[in-house]
Amino acid sequence: MRVMEERRPFVCVARVGDPATAQILAARLAAENIEARVHSEALGPYPMTVGQMAVAEVWVAEHAADEARTIVMDSEINAVLEPSQAPPWPTYARWAALAVAVVLFGAIVIRLMRVF
């Protein structure tokens, strides 16, 4: 005789613009031992990734919803507060850009001197 597991209702804790972001949030929740499910039109047999059909939702069990919302909010805040990962231009690139700007400016000045 098989014992049927108790079915708990799931609630939506996040709506994001694409399924990849939802999968990342679900993985973040799974790392905290919270079962998460991702629902999106883009994950079906006929993926639609335009407008509202691209929206993905992250669902968790009702008893873990408050903790999941806190984790999702913390993830969003940390993403905003992290500095840009773009490396600064190397010194030679800065000097090359300055040289190109000086040459172009000189060419414009010479051209204007010929006109007037």
N, CA, C and O atoms as CSV, one atom per row, in Angstrom:
chain,resi,resn,atom,element,x,y,z
A,1,MET,N,N,0.837,-1.171,0.000
A,1,MET,CA,C,0.000,0.000,0.000
A,1,MET,C,C,0.890,1.244,0.000
A,1,MET,O,O,1.781,1.396,0.836
A,2,ARG,N,N,0.624,2.116,-0.950
A,2,ARG,CA,C,1.394,3.344,-1.067
A,2,ARG,C,C,0.743,4.459,-0.281
A,2,ARG,O,O,-0.466,4.676,-0.371
A,3,VAL,N,N,1.529,5.146,0.472
A,3,VAL,CA,C,1.019,6.290,1.224
A,3,VAL,C,C,1.149,7.512,0.320
A,3,VAL,O,O,2.228,7.814,-0.189
A,4,MET,N,N,0.046,8.198,0.134
A,4,MET,CA,C,0.066,9.389,-0.698
A,4,MET,C,C,0.647,10.549,0.099
A,4,MET,O,O,0.265,10.807,1.240
A,5,GLU,N,N,1.584,11.239,-0.546
A,5,GLU,CA,C,2.167,12.383,0.141
A,5,GLU,C,C,1.175,13.534,0.188
A,5,GLU,O,O,0.320,13.691,-0.684
A,6,GLU,N,N,1.315,14.307,1.203
A,6,GLU,CA,C,0.423,15.449,1.388
A,6,GLU,C,C,0.730,16.509,0.336
A,6,GLU,O,O,1.886,16.881,0.133
A,7,ARG,N,N,-0.302,16.984,-0.322
A,7,ARG,CA,C,-0.132,18.035,-1.334
A,7,ARG,C,C,-0.253,19.384,-0.662
A,7,ARG,O,O,-1.248,19.700,-0.010
A,8,ARG,N,N,0.796,20.169,-0.843
A,8,ARG,CA,C,0.791,21.509,-0.273
A,8,ARG,C,C,0.624,22.508,-1.406
A,8,ARG,O,O,1.161,22.305,-2.495
A,9,PRO,N,N,-0.100,23.564,-1.168
A,9,PRO,CA,C,-0.266,24.566,-2.225
A,9,PRO,C,C,1.029,25.339,-2.444
A,9,PRO,O,O,1.794,25.598,-1.515
A,10,PHE,N,N,1.241,25.693,-3.690
A,10,PHE,CA,C,2.397,26.509,-4.058
A,10,PHE,C,C,1.924,27.929,-4.337
A,10,PHE,O,O,0.797,28.147,-4.780
A,11,VAL,N,N,2.810,28.898,-4.070
A,11,VAL,CA,C,2.503,30.303,-4.323
A,11,VAL,C,C,3.635,30.913,-5.150
A,11,VAL,O,O,4.780,30.465,-5.090
A,12,CYS,N,N,3.291,31.935,-5.913
A,12,CYS,CA,C,4.258,32.634,-6.743
A,12,CYS,C,C,5.024,33.641,-5.881
A,12,CYS,O,O,4.423,34.463,-5.188
A,13,VAL,N,N,6.361,33.565,-5.934
A,13,VAL,CA,C,7.168,34.501,-5.150
A,13,VAL,C,C,7.937,35.482,-6.025
A,13,VAL,O,O,8.475,36.471,-5.525
A,14,ALA,N,N,7.993,35.213,-7.338
A,14,ALA,CA,C,8.728,36.134,-8.220
A,14,ALA,C,C,8.230,35.997,-9.648
A,14,ALA,O,O,7.909,34.903,-10.112
A,15,ARG,N,N,8.171,37.139,-10.338
A,15,ARG,CA,C,7.869,37.180,-11.782
A,15,ARG,C,C,9.011,37.943,-12.431
A,15,ARG,O,O,9.278,39.095,-12.089
A,16,VAL,N,N,9.682,37.288,-13.372
A,16,VAL,CA,C,10.835,37.897,-14.038
A,16,VAL,C,C,10.626,37.878,-15.545
A,16,VAL,O,O,9.732,37.199,-16.049
A,17,GLY,N,N,11.456,38.627,-16.255
A,17,GLY,CA,C,11.269,38.830,-17.683
A,17,GLY,C,C,11.732,37.717,-18.586
A,17,GLY,O,O,11.438,37.748,-19.781
A,18,ASP,N,N,12.452,36.720,-18.065
A,18,ASP,CA,C,12.885,35.627,-18.935
A,18,ASP,C,C,13.091,34.358,-18.117
A,18,ASP,O,O,13.347,34.426,-16.914
A,19,PRO,N,N,12.978,33.196,-18.769
A,19,PRO,CA,C,13.098,31.920,-18.058
A,19,PRO,C,C,14.482,31.678,-17.461
A,19,PRO,O,O,14.599,31.019,-16.428
A,20,ALA,N,N,15.528,32.199,-18.096
A,20,ALA,CA,C,16.877,31.973,-17.571
A,20,ALA,C,C,17.033,32.595,-16.180
A,20,ALA,O,O,17.599,31.980,-15.277
A,21,THR,N,N,16.533,33.801,-16.021
A,21,THR,CA,C,16.600,34.462,-14.711
A,21,THR,C,C,15.777,33.687,-13.689
A,21,THR,O,O,16.186,33.547,-12.536
A,22,ALA,N,N,14.625,33.186,-14.105
A,22,ALA,CA,C,13.796,32.393,-13.195
A,22,ALA,C,C,14.510,31.113,-12.781
A,22,ALA,O,O,14.428,30.709,-11.621
A,23,GLN,N,N,15.203,30.475,-13.708
A,23,GLN,CA,C,15.948,29.262,-13.374
A,23,GLN,C,C,17.069,29.560,-12.381
A,23,GLN,O,O,17.340,28.764,-11.481
A,24,ILE,N,N,17.714,30.709,-12.551
A,24,ILE,CA,C,18.768,31.106,-11.613
A,24,ILE,C,C,18.188,31.332,-10.217
A,24,ILE,O,O,18.771,30.905,-9.220
A,25,LEU,N,N,17.033,32.007,-10.150
A,25,LEU,CA,C,16.384,32.211,-8.844
A,25,LEU,C,C,15.974,30.883,-8.223
A,25,LEU,O,O,16.119,30.688,-7.016
A,26,ALA,N,N,15.459,29.967,-9.045
A,26,ALA,CA,C,15.059,28.654,-8.537
A,26,ALA,C,C,16.274,27.893,-7.997
A,26,ALA,O,O,16.185,27.221,-6.969
A,27,ALA,N,N,17.396,28.002,-8.690
A,27,ALA,CA,C,18.617,27.346,-8.209
A,27,ALA,C,C,19.090,27.969,-6.904
A,27,ALA,O,O,19.561,27.267,-6.010
A,28,ARG,N,N,18.965,29.282,-6.797
A,28,ARG,CA,C,19.341,29.980,-5.556
A,28,ARG,C,C,18.472,29.504,-4.391
A,28,ARG,O,O,18.960,29.298,-3.280
A,29,LEU,N,N,17.181,29.334,-4.663
A,29,LEU,CA,C,16.279,28.841,-3.613
A,29,LEU,C,C,16.586,27.384,-3.271
A,29,LEU,O,O,16.542,26.996,-2.103
A,30,ALA,N,N,16.898,26.578,-4.287
A,30,ALA,CA,C,17.240,25.174,-4.041
A,30,ALA,C,C,18.503,25.065,-3.181
A,30,ALA,O,O,18.635,24.138,-2.382
A,31,ALA,N,N,19.430,26.014,-3.347
A,31,ALA,CA,C,20.640,26.023,-2.528
A,31,ALA,C,C,20.313,26.271,-1.059
A,31,ALA,O,O,21.084,25.904,-0.172
A,32,GLU,N,N,19.173,26.892,-0.812
A,32,GLU,CA,C,18.712,27.154,0.560
A,32,GLU,C,C,17.692,26.101,1.019
A,32,GLU,O,O,16.983,26.305,2.005
A,33,ASN,N,N,17.625,24.977,0.296
A,33,ASN,CA,C,16.717,23.853,0.601
A,33,ASN,C,C,15.245,24.235,0.504
A,33,ASN,O,O,14.416,23.768,1.285
A,34,ILE,N,N,14.933,25.094,-0.468
A,34,ILE,CA,C,13.540,25.460,-0.725
A,34,ILE,C,C,13.197,24.940,-2.112
A,34,ILE,O,O,13.818,25.330,-3.101
A,35,GLU,N,N,12.211,24.063,-2.179
A,35,GLU,CA,C,11.793,23.520,-3.473
A,35,GLU,C,C,11.121,24.628,-4.282
A,35,GLU,O,O,10.189,25.279,-3.810
A,36,ALA,N,N,11.599,24.830,-5.491
A,36,ALA,CA,C,11.061,25.888,-6.350
A,36,ALA,C,C,10.719,25.311,-7.713
A,36,ALA,O,O,11.387,24.408,-8.217
A,37,ARG,N,N,9.659,25.859,-8.294
A,37,ARG,CA,C,9.227,25.463,-9.635
A,37,ARG,C,C,9.141,26.704,-10.511
A,37,ARG,O,O,8.746,27.778,-10.059
A,38,VAL,N,N,9.518,26.534,-11.771
A,38,VAL,CA,C,9.476,27.634,-12.722
A,38,VAL,C,C,8.377,27.355,-13.737
A,38,VAL,O,O,8.304,26.266,-14.307
A,39,HIS,N,N,7.522,28.352,-13.957
A,39,HIS,CA,C,6.443,28.243,-14.936
A,39,HIS,C,C,6.568,29.387,-15.928
A,39,HIS,O,O,6.719,30.546,-15.544
A,40,SER,N,N,6.503,29.044,-17.214
A,40,SER,CA,C,6.590,30.064,-18.251
A,40,SER,C,C,6.102,29.495,-19.572
A,40,SER,O,O,6.261,28.306,-19.847
A,41,GLU,N,N,5.505,30.361,-20.387
A,41,GLU,CA,C,5.118,29.959,-21.736
A,41,GLU,C,C,6.340,29.594,-22.571
A,41,GLU,O,O,6.245,28.802,-23.509
A,42,ALA,N,N,7.479,30.171,-22.230
A,42,ALA,CA,C,8.708,29.933,-22.987
A,42,ALA,C,C,9.276,28.540,-22.729
A,42,ALA,O,O,10.182,28.110,-23.444
A,43,LEU,N,N,8.773,27.831,-21.735
A,43,LEU,CA,C,9.277,26.508,-21.414
A,43,LEU,C,C,8.434,25.391,-22.011
A,43,LEU,O,O,8.760,24.217,-21.834
A,44,GLY,N,N,7.368,25.726,-22.708
A,44,GLY,CA,C,6.479,24.723,-23.272
A,44,GLY,C,C,6.951,24.204,-24.619
A,44,GLY,O,O,8.053,24.525,-25.063
A,45,PRO,N,N,6.117,23.401,-25.270
A,45,PRO,CA,C,6.505,22.840,-26.570
A,45,PRO,C,C,6.591,23.888,-27.675
A,45,PRO,O,O,7.292,23.687,-28.667
A,46,TYR,N,N,5.891,24.993,-27.514
A,46,TYR,CA,C,5.930,26.091,-28.481
A,46,TYR,C,C,6.383,27.345,-27.745
A,46,TYR,O,O,5.563,28.180,-27.365
A,47,PRO,N,N,7.696,27.472,-27.547
A,47,PRO,CA,C,8.188,28.583,-26.723
A,47,PRO,C,C,7.876,29.950,-27.313
A,47,PRO,O,O,8.136,30.216,-28.487
A,48,MET,N,N,7.324,30.795,-26.486
A,48,MET,CA,C,7.023,32.176,-26.867
A,48,MET,C,C,7.812,33.089,-25.939
A,48,MET,O,O,7.655,33.026,-24.720
A,49,THR,N,N,8.651,33.927,-26.507
A,49,THR,CA,C,9.497,34.790,-25.694
A,49,THR,C,C,9.287,36.256,-26.038
A,49,THR,O,O,10.237,37.038,-26.068
A,50,VAL,N,N,8.037,36.623,-26.298
A,50,VAL,CA,C,7.716,38.002,-26.657
A,50,VAL,C,C,6.679,38.531,-25.672
A,50,VAL,O,O,5.689,37.862,-25.377
A,51,GLY,N,N,6.915,39.733,-25.171
A,51,GLY,CA,C,5.941,40.388,-24.305
A,51,GLY,C,C,5.639,39.594,-23.050
A,51,GLY,O,O,6.543,39.067,-22.403
A,52,GLN,N,N,4.363,39.510,-22.712
A,52,GLN,CA,C,3.943,38.819,-21.495
A,52,GLN,C,C,4.182,37.318,-21.562
A,52,GLN,O,O,4.237,36.656,-20.525
A,53,MET,N,N,4.323,36.775,-22.759
A,53,MET,CA,C,4.573,35.338,-22.870
A,53,MET,C,C,6.006,34.979,-22.489
A,53,MET,O,O,6.312,33.803,-22.294
A,54,ALA,N,N,6.872,35.953,-22.383
A,54,ALA,CA,C,8.256,35.710,-21.967
A,54,ALA,C,C,8.390,35.710,-20.451
A,54,ALA,O,O,9.418,35.285,-19.922
A,55,VAL,N,N,7.387,36.170,-19.761
A,55,VAL,CA,C,7.446,36.257,-18.298
A,55,VAL,C,C,7.507,34.856,-17.704
A,55,VAL,O,O,6.776,33.955,-18.115
A,56,ALA,N,N,8.381,34.696,-16.740
A,56,ALA,CA,C,8.504,33.426,-16.028
A,56,ALA,C,C,8.210,33.667,-14.554
A,56,ALA,O,O,8.544,34.716,-14.003
A,57,GLU,N,N,7.587,32.691,-13.933
A,57,GLU,CA,C,7.227,32.795,-12.520
A,57,GLU,C,C,7.956,31.725,-11.725
A,57,GLU,O,O,8.150,30.607,-12.202
A,58,VAL,N,N,8.355,32.074,-10.517
A,58,VAL,CA,C,8.986,31.128,-9.597
A,58,VAL,C,C,7.988,30.848,-8.485
A,58,VAL,O,O,7.527,31.764,-7.806
A,59,TRP,N,N,7.659,29.577,-8.306
A,59,TRP,CA,C,6.674,29.153,-7.316
A,59,TRP,C,C,7.357,28.299,-6.255
A,59,TRP,O,O,8.232,27.492,-6.568
A,60,VAL,N,N,6.955,28.478,-5.001
A,60,VAL,CA,C,7.462,27.677,-3.885
A,60,VAL,C,C,6.287,27.228,-3.023
A,60,VAL,O,O,5.178,27.752,-3.134
A,61,ALA,N,N,6.554,26.244,-2.161
A,61,ALA,CA,C,5.518,25.778,-1.234
A,61,ALA,C,C,5.109,26.928,-0.318
A,61,ALA,O,O,5.926,27.767,0.063
A,62,GLU,N,N,3.833,26.941,0.020
A,62,GLU,CA,C,3.272,28.052,0.791
A,62,GLU,C,C,3.996,28.265,2.119
A,62,GLU,O,O,4.175,29.404,2.550
A,63,HIS,N,N,4.409,27.186,2.763
A,63,HIS,CA,C,5.054,27.330,4.076
A,63,HIS,C,C,6.446,27.969,3.969
A,63,HIS,O,O,6.959,28.473,4.968
A,64,ALA,N,N,7.060,27.958,2.793
A,64,ALA,CA,C,8.403,28.536,2.615
A,64,ALA,C,C,8.367,29.867,1.866
A,64,ALA,O,O,9.417,30.399,1.503
A,65,ALA,N,N,7.184,30.405,1.634
A,65,ALA,CA,C,7.048,31.602,0.796
A,65,ALA,C,C,7.746,32.821,1.397
A,65,ALA,O,O,8.415,33.558,0.673
A,66,ASP,N,N,7.609,33.047,2.687
A,66,ASP,CA,C,8.231,34.229,3.301
A,66,ASP,C,C,9.752,34.171,3.205
A,66,ASP,O,O,10.396,35.162,2.861
A,67,GLU,N,N,10.315,33.020,3.508
A,67,GLU,CA,C,11.766,32.866,3.422
A,67,GLU,C,C,12.237,33.007,1.966
A,67,GLU,O,O,13.280,33.605,1.704
A,68,ALA,N,N,11.469,32.458,1.033
A,68,ALA,CA,C,11.826,32.549,-0.385
A,68,ALA,C,C,11.780,33.990,-0.866
A,68,ALA,O,O,12.664,34.423,-1.605
A,69,ARG,N,N,10.769,34.732,-0.461
A,69,ARG,CA,C,10.681,36.146,-0.854
A,69,ARG,C,C,11.881,36.938,-0.322
A,69,ARG,O,O,12.415,37.805,-1.013
A,70,THR,N,N,12.292,36.636,0.892
A,70,THR,CA,C,13.454,37.304,1.471
A,70,THR,C,C,14.709,36.992,0.661
A,70,THR,O,O,15.512,37.889,0.399
A,71,ILE,N,N,14.887,35.746,0.266
A,71,ILE,CA,C,16.059,35.343,-0.519
A,71,ILE,C,C,16.035,36.002,-1.891
A,71,ILE,O,O,17.065,36.478,-2.367
A,72,VAL,N,N,14.863,36.035,-2.533
A,72,VAL,CA,C,14.739,36.663,-3.845
A,72,VAL,C,C,15.052,38.150,-3.747
A,72,VAL,O,O,15.770,38.691,-4.588
A,73,MET,N,N,14.519,38.813,-2.727
A,73,MET,CA,C,14.767,40.243,-2.554
A,73,MET,C,C,16.250,40.498,-2.292
A,73,MET,O,O,16.822,41.453,-2.817
A,74,ASP,N,N,16.867,39.642,-1.479
A,74,ASP,CA,C,18.293,39.784,-1.198
A,74,ASP,C,C,19.110,39.615,-2.483
A,74,ASP,O,O,20.083,40.339,-2.694
A,75,SER,N,N,18.729,38.683,-3.327
A,75,SER,CA,C,19.430,38.471,-4.601
A,75,SER,C,C,19.305,39.695,-5.488
A,75,SER,O,O,20.277,40.096,-6.128
A,76,GLU,N,N,18.119,40.296,-5.536
A,76,GLU,CA,C,17.913,41.481,-6.367
A,76,GLU,C,C,18.706,42.669,-5.844
A,76,GLU,O,O,19.296,43.413,-6.628
A,77,ILE,N,N,18.726,42.853,-4.537
A,77,ILE,CA,C,19.457,43.970,-3.955
A,77,ILE,C,C,20.953,43.800,-4.188
A,77,ILE,O,O,21.637,44.767,-4.525
A,78,ASN,N,N,21.470,42.590,-4.016
A,78,ASN,CA,C,22.894,42.354,-4.241
A,78,ASN,C,C,23.274,42.580,-5.699
A,78,ASN,O,O,24.365,43.075,-5.982
A,79,ALA,N,N,22.392,42.226,-6.623
A,79,ALA,CA,C,22.686,42.441,-8.045
A,79,ALA,C,C,22.771,43.928,-8.364
A,79,ALA,O,O,23.580,44.341,-9.194
A,80,VAL,N,N,21.945,44.725,-7.714
A,80,VAL,CA,C,21.967,46.168,-7.954
A,80,VAL,C,C,23.194,46.811,-7.318
A,80,VAL,O,O,23.780,47.728,-7.894
A,81,LEU,N,N,23.588,46.342,-6.139
A,81,LEU,CA,C,24.684,46.964,-5.415
A,81,LEU,C,C,26.068,46.569,-5.919
A,81,LEU,O,O,27.040,47.275,-5.649
A,82,GLU,N,N,26.183,45.448,-6.651
A,82,GLU,CA,C,27.488,45.020,-7.144
A,82,GLU,C,C,27.997,45.995,-8.194
A,82,GLU,O,O,27.235,46.428,-9.058
A,83,PRO,N,N,29.271,46.342,-8.128
A,83,PRO,CA,C,29.820,47.243,-9.142
A,83,PRO,C,C,29.918,46.539,-10.490
A,83,PRO,O,O,29.912,45.310,-10.570
A,84,SER,N,N,30.007,47.321,-11.516
A,84,SER,CA,C,30.131,46.782,-12.863
A,84,SER,C,C,31.403,45.951,-12.970
A,84,SER,O,O,32.439,46.312,-12.411
A,85,GLN,N,N,31.320,44.846,-13.687
A,85,GLN,CA,C,32.464,43.969,-13.840
A,85,GLN,C,C,33.314,44.315,-15.058
A,85,GLN,O,O,34.278,43.606,-15.352
A,86,ALA,N,N,32.982,45.381,-15.769
A,86,ALA,CA,C,33.736,45.764,-16.956
A,86,ALA,C,C,35.114,46.275,-16.537
A,86,ALA,O,O,35.218,47.182,-15.712
A,87,PRO,N,N,36.162,45.693,-17.104
A,87,PRO,CA,C,37.498,46.165,-16.731
A,87,PRO,C,C,37.772,47.535,-17.331
A,87,PRO,O,O,37.218,47.866,-18.379
A,88,PRO,N,N,38.616,48.341,-16.687
A,88,PRO,CA,C,38.944,49.651,-17.240
A,88,PRO,C,C,39.798,49.495,-18.498
A,88,PRO,O,O,40.474,48.485,-18.691
A,89,TRP,N,N,39.749,50.505,-19.332
A,89,TRP,CA,C,40.569,50.474,-20.541
A,89,TRP,C,C,42.034,50.475,-20.159
A,89,TRP,O,O,42.426,51.164,-19.218
A,90,PRO,N,N,42.857,49.709,-20.880
A,90,PRO,CA,C,44.294,49.769,-20.620
A,90,PRO,C,C,44.855,51.135,-21.029
A,90,PRO,O,O,44.244,51.848,-21.825
A,91,THR,N,N,45.986,51.484,-20.495
A,91,THR,CA,C,46.586,52.794,-20.747
A,91,THR,C,C,46.852,53.025,-22.231
A,91,THR,O,O,46.607,54.117,-22.744
A,92,TYR,N,N,47.356,51.992,-22.928
A,92,TYR,CA,C,47.658,52.184,-24.351
A,92,TYR,C,C,46.394,52.485,-25.152
A,92,TYR,O,O,46.450,53.238,-26.124
A,93,ALA,N,N,45.260,51.913,-24.763
A,93,ALA,CA,C,44.008,52.170,-25.484
A,93,ALA,C,C,43.562,53.613,-25.258
A,93,ALA,O,O,43.030,54.252,-26.166
A,94,ARG,N,N,43.777,54.118,-24.059
A,94,ARG,CA,C,43.424,55.514,-23.781
A,94,ARG,C,C,44.274,56.464,-24.625
A,94,ARG,O,O,43.761,57.424,-25.200
A,95,TRP,N,N,45.572,56.187,-24.690
A,95,TRP,CA,C,46.464,57.035,-25.483
A,95,TRP,C,C,46.118,56.941,-26.972
A,95,TRP,O,O,46.165,57.946,-27.682
A,96,ALA,N,N,45.773,55.755,-27.441
A,96,ALA,CA,C,45.400,55.587,-28.859
A,96,ALA,C,C,44.125,56.365,-29.160
A,96,ALA,O,O,44.026,57.001,-30.210
A,97,ALA,N,N,43.153,56.325,-28.260
A,97,ALA,CA,C,41.905,57.068,-28.464
A,97,ALA,C,C,42.171,58.568,-28.467
A,97,ALA,O,O,41.572,59.300,-29.255
A,98,LEU,N,N,43.055,59.029,-27.600
A,98,LEU,CA,C,43.415,60.445,-27.567
A,98,LEU,C,C,44.117,60.859,-28.854
A,98,LEU,O,O,43.851,61.935,-29.389
A,99,ALA,N,N,45.008,60.012,-29.350
A,99,ALA,CA,C,45.720,60.318,-30.601
A,99,ALA,C,C,44.755,60.411,-31.774
A,99,ALA,O,O,44.875,61.310,-32.607
A,100,VAL,N,N,43.798,59.488,-31.844
A,100,VAL,CA,C,42.804,59.523,-32.923
A,100,VAL,C,C,41.973,60.797,-32.824
A,100,VAL,O,O,41.685,61.426,-33.843
A,101,ALA,N,N,41.591,61.181,-31.627
A,101,ALA,CA,C,40.797,62.400,-31.449
A,101,ALA,C,C,41.591,63.633,-31.873
A,101,ALA,O,O,41.038,64.535,-32.502
A,102,VAL,N,N,42.877,63.682,-31.538
A,102,VAL,CA,C,43.714,64.830,-31.920
A,102,VAL,C,C,43.864,64.902,-33.435
A,102,VAL,O,O,43.779,65.984,-34.015
A,103,VAL,N,N,44.087,63.755,-34.082
A,103,VAL,CA,C,44.232,63.732,-35.541
A,103,VAL,C,C,42.941,64.190,-36.208
A,103,VAL,O,O,42.974,64.995,-37.139
A,104,LEU,N,N,41.810,63.685,-35.740
A,104,LEU,CA,C,40.523,64.090,-36.330
A,104,LEU,C,C,40.277,65.577,-36.122
A,104,LEU,O,O,39.827,66.264,-37.039
A,105,PHE,N,N,40.567,66.077,-34.934
A,105,PHE,CA,C,40.384,67.502,-34.664
A,105,PHE,C,C,41.292,68.335,-35.568
A,105,PHE,O,O,40.865,69.358,-36.102
A,106,GLY,N,N,42.542,67.901,-35.740
A,106,GLY,CA,C,43.469,68.596,-36.631
A,106,GLY,C,C,42.990,68.593,-38.061
A,106,GLY,O,O,43.110,69.601,-38.757
A,107,ALA,N,N,42.445,67.467,-38.515
A,107,ALA,CA,C,41.937,67.382,-39.887
A,107,ALA,C,C,40.762,68.331,-40.085
A,107,ALA,O,O,40.646,68.955,-41.139
A,108,ILE,N,N,39.907,68.445,-39.106
A,108,ILE,CA,C,38.758,69.352,-39.202
A,108,ILE,C,C,39.241,70.799,-39.247
A,108,ILE,O,O,38.736,71.597,-40.036
A,109,VAL,N,N,40.211,71.137,-38.410
A,109,VAL,CA,C,40.752,72.507,-38.392
A,109,VAL,C,C,41.388,72.839,-39.736
A,109,VAL,O,O,41.148,73.916,-40.281
A,110,ILE,N,N,42.193,71.931,-40.276
A,110,ILE,CA,C,42.839,72.179,-41.575
A,110,ILE,C,C,41.794,72.337,-42.666
A,110,ILE,O,O,41.921,73.208,-43.526
A,111,ARG,N,N,40.755,71.494,-42.636
A,111,ARG,CA,C,39.690,71.583,-43.647
A,111,ARG,C,C,38.974,72.930,-43.553
A,111,ARG,O,O,38.671,73.545,-44.576
A,112,LEU,N,N,38.702,73.389,-42.330
A,112,LEU,CA,C,38.042,74.690,-42.166
A,112,LEU,C,C,38.950,75.830,-42.621
A,112,LEU,O,O,38.459,76.823,-43.158
A,113,MET,N,N,40.242,75.711,-42.422
A,113,MET,CA,C,41.164,76.761,-42.862
A,113,MET,C,C,41.194,76.850,-44.383
A,113,MET,O,O,41.363,77.941,-44.927
A,114,ARG,N,N,41.035,75.740,-45.076
A,114,ARG,CA,C,41.014,75.736,-46.534
A,114,ARG,C,C,39.734,76.357,-47.066
A,114,ARG,O,O,39.745,77.015,-48.106
A,115,VAL,N,N,38.645,76.154,-46.368
A,115,VAL,CA,C,37.344,76.655,-46.814
A,115,VAL,C,C,37.297,78.166,-46.666
A,115,VAL,O,O,36.786,78.851,-47.552
A,116,PHE,N,N,37.813,78.699,-45.577
A,116,PHE,CA,C,37.713,80.143,-45.316
A,116,PHE,C,C,38.961,80.777,-45.733
A,116,PHE,O,O,39.108,81.993,-45.608
